[in-house]
Amino acid sequence: MVVFGFAAKNTVFSFSRVLTEIRNISFKSWFANTKEPCLKNTLNANPSRPKKPLTSYMLFIKEKRNEMFGNNSKVSGKDQIKILSEKWRSLSEAEKQMYIKKYQESAIEYTKQHEAYMNSLTKEEHQALEDKLQMRKESQKRLKSALQKLDKPVGPRSPYNFFIAERASMTFGTKANETLKKIGQEWKDLPEERKE
């Protein structure tokens, strides 16, 4: 039986069952009802907590989106992103480098601000943050387990994943991240006919 373009087992994959499982996994109500003020502060957006910097690609999108489309554009948001993505791909390395440099500068500034923020927290607030992260990890594990029990269909592998699997068997005698960088560069250099 084929459901939603995926091969299913004897049972139909039910999205409502998945949503029910997700609701059961939610810990947000526990945080909202907690009596400890430091936990409530970590749940709510803390204005003093620095925001992560935008990537070079996102800096480009933000700048060019306002420049090209403004506020009253008749082009849908999805189409705007498609157009801007094409423009990003067509940029030369020198043009991209300008945005990469902006990102690197903001990343250094973020690191400094984040360290200052973490040093300003009390012991209880540090513990609350660690607890929140632990709860999030447990929630993700439970969700993954629930989806496996519900026989969630697995999407198809991308061509890049097939390429990695093929090339990874030929080790370069280097660390895994260096091997992946080399494979990534090989993929970029590969002609379009071979990618097909």
N, C-alpha and C positions, 0 to 999 in steps of 0.2 A: 504494500500500500504506500502511495506517495502522498505526503501532506505538506503543503507550503513549499513544494519543490525539493523536499528532503525525504530520503527513505526512512520510514518509521518502522518500528517493530509492530507487534500485533495491536498495540494500543495507539490511539491518536494522541499526539503531543498536545497537551492542553495548556494554553497560556494562562487561563484563569487559575489552574492549579499552581502554576509558577508564582503568580501574583499573591496567592494565598500564602505560599511558603515565604515569600519575601516579607509580607506583613508580619508573619510569625517571628521572623528573625530580627525585626527592628528593635533597636535598643534606644531609639530616640526618646521614647516616652520615659524610660528610666532616667535619662539625663535631665529631662524637663521637670520631672517630679522630685529630683534629689533635693535634700535639705542643705547640702554643703555648697556655700557660695562660690568656692574656687572651681567646683565642677561646672556650675552654671556659667561662670566667666569663660571657661575654656570652650563650652558649647557655643556660646554667642560669639559673634565676630568681635574680636578684641581690637579696638581702634589703634592701639599702640603696636600691635603685631605687624611686622613688615610684610608686604605682599611680594610674592616671587616675581622676578622680572619677566617681561615678555620675551619670547625667543626672537631671533633675528627675523624669522619668517613672519611672526605675528606683528612685529614692529612695522614691517613692510606693509602688511595687510591693513593695519590701523591707519597708517599715514596715507596710503594710496586710496583707501576706501573713501575717506573724507574728501580727498582731492578729486577723485573721479566721479563719485556718485552723490556726494553731499547728503543732506538730510531728506530731501524730497525726491528720491530716485524712484522711477517706475520699474526698475530692474529688481527682481526678487533677491533676497539675501543669498540664497543658494547660488543663483546665477552670478552674483557679484563675486562670490568666493571662487567660482570656476574661472571667471575672467582674470581675477587677480592671481590665482595660482598659475595660470598660463604665463602671465607677465613675470612672475617670480622665476619660473623655469627658464624664461628667455633672457634673464639678466646675465650679464657677464660676471665673472668671478670678482672683478674689481668693484663692480656695483654692489654685489652681495656683501663684499668685505666691509663696506660702510655700515651696513646693518649688523653684521657680525661684531664689529668693533663697538657699536652702541650697546649691543647685548652684553658683551664682555665687561664693559664699564659698569653697566647697571647690575651685573651679577656680583662684581666685586663690592659695590655699594650695599647690595642686599646682604651679602655675607657679613659685613661689618654690622649692619643694623640688626641682623638676626642674632648674632653673638651678643650684642648689647641687650636685646630683648630677653634672650634666654638667661643672661646673668642677672637681669632685674627681677626674675620670677622668684617667688618664695619656694621653700621645700614642698609645701602642700600643692602649689600650682604645678611644679615639676611632676609630682606624683600623679596629679589629676590628668596632665597631658599624657603621661605614660599609660595610665589606665584607659584613657580614651583611645589611644592607638591600639592597645591590646584588644579592647572591645571591638574595634573596627576590623582587626585581623580575624578575630573569632567569628564575627558576623560574615565576613567574606568566605571563610572556610565553610561555615554552615550553609551559606547560599550555594556554593559550588557543590557541596555534598547533596543538597536538595535537588539541584538541577540534574545531577548524575542519576539520582534515584528516579527522577521523572523521565529519564531517557531523552534528555534534550539533544536534538540532533546537532552534530558537529559540522560546522561550515567547511567548505572545500579549502584546500591549501592553496596558497598563492604561488605563482611561478617562481618568485624569489625564494620561497621556502623550499621548493624542490631543488633549486640551484644550491642553496646552502647545504641541504642534506647530501647532495652528490659531492660537493667540494669538501665538506667537512671530513669525509672519510680519508681524504688525502691530507694528512697533517703537515703543517709547516714547521713543526718543531718549536713552536712559540706558544705563548699563553693564549687562552681561549679568546680573550677580547682582541688580541692582535690578529689572530686567525680570522675572526669575524670581520675586522677592518679590511684585511686583505681580500676576503671573499666579497665584501661590499664594493670595494674598488674594482674588482674583476667584473662584477655585475654591471657597474656603471659603464665600464669600457666595452662591454659585450655589445656587438651589433644587434640592431632590432630584429633581424631575421633569426638570429640564434635565440633571442629572448622568446620569440614566438614559439 
